[in-house]
Amino acid sequence: MSNFGNLLATRVVQAPRFKIAYEALQRASLSDVVGKEALLSVDVVYKLAQSALILAQASDTKNWMLAQDIAYALASLHLTEEQREVCSHVLATLGNFPASDFLLPESTSKALPWALQIDEGLRKADNTIEVMGQKAVLTDFQADIWNGLKSNRYLSVSAPTSAGKSFVLQAFILDALESYDGFQDIVYLVPTRSLIQEVSASLGKSLASLGEKVVVSSVPLIDDELNHAQSRVLVYTQERLRTALDRSDLEPAIIIVDEAQQIADDERGMLLLNCLEEAIRRSPDVRLLFITPNSKSAASMNGLLDLKRLLSIQSDLKPVRQNLIYVKFQARAKEIFLRLHRPGLEPLEIGTYKAQRRFLTKDKRLIDAAIELGGGGQSLVYVGGPDSAEKIALAISKHRTDAVPASADLEVLSEFVAEHVHPEYALVSSVLNGVGYHYGHMPSAISSAVEQYFRENKLPYLVCTSTLLQGVNLPARNIFLHKPTKGKGKPINGSDFWNLAGRAGRMQKDTHGNVFLIEYEDWESKPVDENERREVVSSLSHALKSRQGEIVDYARDPKHPSGSKDYQFVESVFCRLFIDAKLDRFDETIRRATFGQDVSDVREVKRAIYDQLDKVTLPIEIIAKNNLISPIRQQVLFDFFEGSIKRGKYRDLIPPHPMADSAKERMTEIMRISRTYLEGVENKQENFFGWFSLLWMNGTGLKNIIQIQIDYEIRKREEDGDEKSVNSGTVIRETLKSIDKFLRFHYVKYLGCYINILQYALSKRGINAASEIPAVPLFLELGASDPVMIQAMSLGLSRVAAKEVSRLFRSAPRSPAALRLRLRSMNRELLTLPRLVLAELQKFGLYRA
C-alpha cells in the first residue's frame, strides 16, 4: 500500500492542475493579510481536499507536510461542515488528533463513511494514554515520545517548536511519580532563570493530583528533610544543579534537559556537561531525556556521555502551518508588496497591502510592518537587545492606529510595573496601549505577568529579544523580523531563525502562523536557506577541534586571570582538562569529546595541562566544585588565606550576613579579596557592588534600588557641572543588568568558590567556622536573606511575590512544604496582596479563589 500511495502522491503533486489549484489556495488562505476576501471555487476546494487525502496516505514526511498544509489552508476559508470534516480527517490520518479536534468540535455530526470513522477511531485509540485515571489523546509524535520514555533509559527528542513535547513530558513525570512506591528526585533542567518560574508553575499544576506526595522546587537545598519525606521535581538551571550536587548527596532518578543544544554554549555548555557527568556517576541508572528544536539533534550525547544506546526521535511535521512572507515596502505609494516563500520554487505573489497612513523613515520598517500587518492576531516583534525592545515597543504604542483606551487589566499591569520596577520604566506606558516587551534582565514577576497577559490576548503586541530562542513558550499568530541579530549584533543563524519561526501559530488556536521577513534582500545573512538538521557539537568538542592554541597559551601563562570576557570559555576548558588530568581520566575525556580521535592529536594541550598539576595543592574536590574557575587562581586565593590564618586574622575573611553590623565594609573587603586573588584583577569594582549587593540581599525593592541609582547620577552630574539630564531608562536597564549579570551570576560564582576554599583553609588549621559563614551565594542569586522569602521562592514564586508574602509572617515555617500548607489555609489574609501577586500564588496552587 505504501508504494502505491507514494506513486499516487507523486502523480498528484506533479499534476499541473494541482499546482495551479494549490497556488490559488495559498493566495486565498492569506487574503486577509492584504485585506481581500478569500475566493476559491467549490470544485477547487473539493479537488484539493481529495489531493490532501491521497498525500496523507503516503509514507514520507514531505507529502505529509503538504497534506497538512492543504488541510490547514482550506480550514482557514469558509467551508461547509462536510468540507471541514474532510480536513479534520486528513489531520487525524496524519496522527495530529489535537488539531483534528480543533477543526471539528465533538458536537459536529459525522458525515464521513463509517469505514473511515472506524479507522480514525482505531488510530485514536492507539494514541490514547491513561495516567491516574485521566485519558489523553496524543499525536503520533507524542506517542513515539511516550513509548520511547517507557522502554528506553536514554532518549533524544528533536521536533519543531510547539509540537506538544511539554504535555507528554508532564504526563510521563506524573506517571513516574504516581507509580513509584518510594520517593525520588527528578531534575528538570532549563537554559535560563527566566524559564524557571514558567516551568515550575506548569509542572505544579500538572502534578497537583499527587497532593503532598511531591513538591516542585527551584532553589537548591532549602530543606534536606524533603529528601526523605517527599519526591521532588527540581527545576534548575545548570548553575543551580551544580550547587545542589556540591552541597548534597542528590541522586536524581530522571534528568530532563530542555533546550539541550545549550551544551554547545561555551562555558555554560562546559558546566552542563560537567553536571550531567557527575549525575551519571552518582546515579548509574539515571534516565536521561534531551530535548532540542528540530534544527538540532542531540545524538552526539551518546558518545559524549558514553551512554551506549541513545534512542533518537525526530519529527519535521510542524504542529500548525507556518507561512514565511517576504515584505517589500513601496513607500511613496503607501504600499507593501507581499510574497510567500516556497522551498525550491520562486516566491508566490500574495498581493499588495495598501496602507492608510504615511510610513515612517526607512530605518523604522519593522515598526511600520508590525502596525500595518499585525492586526490579524497577536504579534511578536523580534529585536536585538533590551534598548531596542523598549524603543520599538514605545514606537508601536505611539503609532498604532487600532488602539483602544486601556482596559482595567492593562491599568493594573501598568501600576504593578511602576510599583515594582520604577514609574519611569518604559513598560509602564507602553502596556497601556497594548504593547509589551520581554528581555532577559527583566524581573521574573514582570516578565511572567507580561507573558500571561500576552497569552490571554490582553496584549496584542510583544517585542522580544533572543530570550525567545531559549525556550520561553510564547507562540503567536504573527512574527516580525527585520535584519535579526543575536548577541552583539551578530546575524542569527539558520538554527536560531527556524527556532524563532517555529513560534508562529498556536496549536489548537490557529490554523496557521505568519513570519514576516521585512526587506529580506537587505539582510546580511540568508537564514531561510539554512534548513538542515545538524547534530549538536558540545563546546568541549569544539574547543578541542579549533581552539587548542588558546588553551595552551592560557595554561602556560602563570598570571592568567579568571572570568575575563576574552578567556572565559578557554578557562572553562582548561579547568575541565586539569581536573581530568588530576583524576587520571584525561585520555578518556579526549576520546569521548573527539569521538575516538587519537590523543596524540592534542599532545600540546596535554603537555601544557600536565605541567601545571604540581602547582596546585588544593584537593581535587574543591577544584571540581568550582570547575569554571582556574585551579591556578584558586591556589592563589588559598595561599592568601593560609597566610592570613597564620597571622590569626581569619575572622576578617568570613563574609558577613547582609543584616550584620558593618556589613558594607566587610562585604566590600571580601569582594576586593576575591577580585584580587581569585580573579586576578584590581579595578575597584567592589566599592560599588559591596553596598549594592547588600540592598539586593536584604530584599530591598527594585523601585528603591533604581531610585538610589538615579539620584546618584543626578548628584554626580550636578557636581561635574553637566547640564545634560539623566536618562532614567538607561539607568533602569543598567541597574537590572548589574543585578542579573554581576550579583546573580558573577559574584554567586566567585563568592561560592571563595567560601569553599575558605572553609577548607580553616578546617586544615582545625578551625570549624562553617556555622558562621552565611549562604551569601544563595542570598545573591535570590535577592533575599529572609527565611520566608527564600522558602517562598523555592516554591517557585518571584522575588516580588515572595516579598509580599513574607509581610504576612512573623516567623518562618519550618520548611517550604510547611509554608505551602500555611498559605493554602490563609485565603482571607492573601486577599490583601496585590492582584498580580495573588494571580502568581494561584498559578502555583498556593491560593484557591
VENHU-V353950 format. One record per pair of residues at least 12 apart in sequence whose ideal C-beta (glycine too) atoms are under 6 Angstrom apart, sorted by the first residue. I is the first residue (numbers start at 1). GAP is how many residues later the second one is. If there is no record, write none. Layout:
I_GAP / I_GAP
//
This chain:
2_57 / 5_52 / 5_53 / 6_52 / 6_53 / 8_46 / 9_45 / 9_46 / 9_49 / 9_54 / 12_39 / 12_42 / 18_33 / 21_23 / 21_26 / 21_27 / 23_325 / 25_23 / 25_48 / 26_314 / 26_322 / 27_323 / 28_12 / 29_44 / 29_47 / 30_320 / 32_344 / 34_317 / 34_319 / 38_39 / 48_22 / 49_37 / 52_15 / 52_18 / 52_19 / 52_38 / 53_37 / 55_12 / 56_34 / 56_37 / 56_38 / 61_255 / 64_30 / 64_253 / 67_23 / 68_26 / 69_252 / 71_16 / 71_19 / 71_20 / 72_249 / 72_439 / 72_440 / 74_13 / 75_12 / 75_28 / 75_436 / 76_435 / 82_29 / 84_19 / 84_20 / 85_19 / 85_26 / 87_16 / 88_12 / 88_15 / 88_16 / 89_23 / 92_28 / 95_44 / 95_45 / 96_43 / 97_27 / 97_40 / 98_410 / 102_406 / 124_13 / 127_16 / 129_17 / 131_40 / 131_43 / 131_44 / 132_46 / 132_77 / 139_25 / 141_174 / 142_22 / 142_26 / 144_169 / 145_12 / 145_23 / 145_168 / 146_22 / 148_163 / 148_165 / 149_23 / 152_159 / 153_134 / 154_134 / 154_153 / 154_156 / 155_134 / 155_156 / 156_134 / 156_142 / 156_143 / 156_154 / 156_156 / 157_134 / 157_156 / 158_134 / 158_136 / 158_139 / 158_156 / 159_135 / 159_156 / 160_134 / 160_158 / 160_342 / 161_341 / 161_342 / 162_157 / 162_313 / 162_345 / 163_156 / 165_126 / 170_36 / 174_33 / 177_33 / 177_37 / 177_54 / 183_48 / 184_47 / 184_69 / 185_47 / 185_67 / 186_47 / 186_68 / 187_47 / 187_65 / 187_68 / 188_47 / 188_68 / 189_47 / 189_68 / 190_68 / 191_68 / 191_71 / 191_279 / 191_280 / 192_278 / 193_44 / 194_253 / 194_273 / 195_276 / 196_22 / 196_39 / 197_247 / 197_251 / 197_599 / 199_36 / 200_16 / 200_18 / 200_35 / 200_596 / 201_642 / 201_643 / 203_13 / 203_30 / 204_12 / 204_640 / 204_641 / 208_637 / 214_16 / 214_17 / 215_15 / 215_17 / 215_602 / 216_17 / 217_15 / 217_17 / 217_577 / 218_17 / 218_578 / 219_574 / 219_575 / 220_20 / 220_23 / 220_24 / 221_26 / 221_27 / 222_572 / 222_594 / 223_592 / 223_593 / 238_33 / 238_34 / 238_37 / 241_34 / 242_33 / 245_33 / 246_379 / 251_31 / 251_32 / 252_27 / 252_31 / 252_34 / 254_33 / 255_24 / 255_33 / 256_33 / 257_33 / 258_33 / 258_213 / 259_212 / 260_30 / 260_31 / 260_32 / 260_38 / 261_31 / 261_35 / 261_275 / 263_275 / 264_272 / 264_273 / 264_275 / 266_273 / 266_303 / 267_301 / 267_302 / 267_305 / 267_361 / 269_270 / 270_269 / 270_302 / 270_306 / 271_357 / 273_265 / 274_353 / 293_206 / 294_22 / 295_200 / 295_203 / 295_238 / 296_240 / 297_236 / 297_238 / 298_238 / 299_13 / 299_236 / 300_235 / 300_236 / 303_292 / 304_234 / 304_288 / 306_286 / 319_188 / 320_185 / 320_187 / 320_190 / 320_192 / 320_193 / 321_191 / 322_182 / 322_183 / 322_191 / 323_189 / 323_191 / 324_17 / 324_191 / 325_13 / 325_15 / 325_189 / 325_191 / 326_13 / 326_21 / 326_191 / 326_194 / 327_42 / 327_189 / 327_191 / 329_36 / 331_28 / 334_21 / 335_17 / 335_19 / 336_17 / 337_15 / 338_12 / 355_17 / 365_117 / 365_153 / 365_154 / 366_116 / 366_152 / 367_28 / 367_29 / 369_111 / 369_147 / 369_149 / 370_26 / 370_110 / 371_28 / 371_29 / 373_143 / 374_104 / 375_27 / 377_100 / 377_101 / 378_82 / 378_98 / 378_99 / 379_82 / 379_97 / 379_99 / 380_82 / 380_84 / 380_96 / 380_99 / 381_82 / 381_99 / 382_82 / 382_99 / 382_102 / 383_80 / 384_101 / 385_80 / 386_53 / 386_347 / 389_48 / 389_50 / 389_74 / 389_76 / 390_36 / 392_71 / 393_37 / 393_42 / 393_44 / 393_70 / 394_32 / 394_36 / 396_39 / 396_65 / 397_33 / 397_36 / 397_38 / 403_30 / 403_31 / 406_26 / 409_49 / 410_21 / 410_22 / 412_423 / 413_18 / 414_14 / 414_17 / 414_18 / 416_420 / 417_29 / 420_380 / 421_281 / 422_281 / 422_284 / 422_310 / 424_304 / 425_307 / 426_303 / 434_25 / 434_26 / 435_26 / 436_14 / 436_23 / 436_26 / 437_26 / 438_12 / 438_26 / 439_26 / 439_28 / 440_27 / 441_295 / 441_296 / 441_299 / 444_354 / 445_353 / 445_355 / 449_387 / 466_20 / 469_27 / 469_30 / 475_28 / 475_31 / 477_33 / 477_36 / 478_36 / 479_24 / 479_25 / 479_36 / 480_36 / 481_36 / 482_36 / 483_40 / 491_33 / 491_34 / 494_33 / 494_36 / 497_30 / 501_14 / 540_53 / 541_52 / 543_30 / 544_49 / 544_50 / 548_57 / 550_20 / 551_19 / 551_22 / 551_23 / 551_54 / 552_52 / 552_53 / 552_56 / 554_13 / 554_16 / 554_20 / 555_19 / 555_53 / 555_54 / 555_57 / 556_52 / 561_119 / 561_120 / 562_67 / 562_68 / 562_71 / 562_117 / 563_116 / 571_59 / 572_56 / 575_52 / 577_32 / 578_31 / 578_53 / 579_44 / 579_45 / 581_28 / 581_29 / 581_32 / 582_38 / 587_12 / 590_12 / 616_15 / 616_19 / 618_16 / 618_17 / 618_20 / 622_134 / 622_138 / 625_131 / 626_127 / 629_124 / 633_45 / 633_47 / 636_41 / 637_40 / 637_41 / 637_120 / 638_119 / 638_123 / 640_37 / 641_117 / 641_120 / 642_119 / 645_120 / 653_105 / 654_118 / 654_119 / 655_15 / 655_121 / 657_117 / 658_36 / 658_39 / 658_40 / 658_127 / 663_31 / 664_26 / 664_27 / 667_23 / 668_18 / 668_22 / 671_15 / 671_18 / 671_19 / 672_14 / 674_76 / 674_80 / 678_72 / 693_50 / 696_47 / 696_87 / 697_82 / 697_88 / 699_85 / 699_87 / 699_90 / 699_104 / 706_26 / 706_29 / 709_22 / 709_26 / 710_18 / 710_21 / 713_13 / 713_18 / 714_12 / 743_37 / 744_37 / 747_33 / 748_29 / 748_32 / 748_33 / 751_25 / 751_26 / 752_25 / 755_18 / 783_16 / 786_20 / 787_25 / 788_18 / 788_21 / 788_24 / 789_13 / 789_17 / 791_25 / 791_28 / 792_13 / 794_22 / 795_21 / 795_25 / 796_48 / 801_36 / 801_39 / 804_29 / 804_33 / 808_21 / 823_23 / 830_17
//
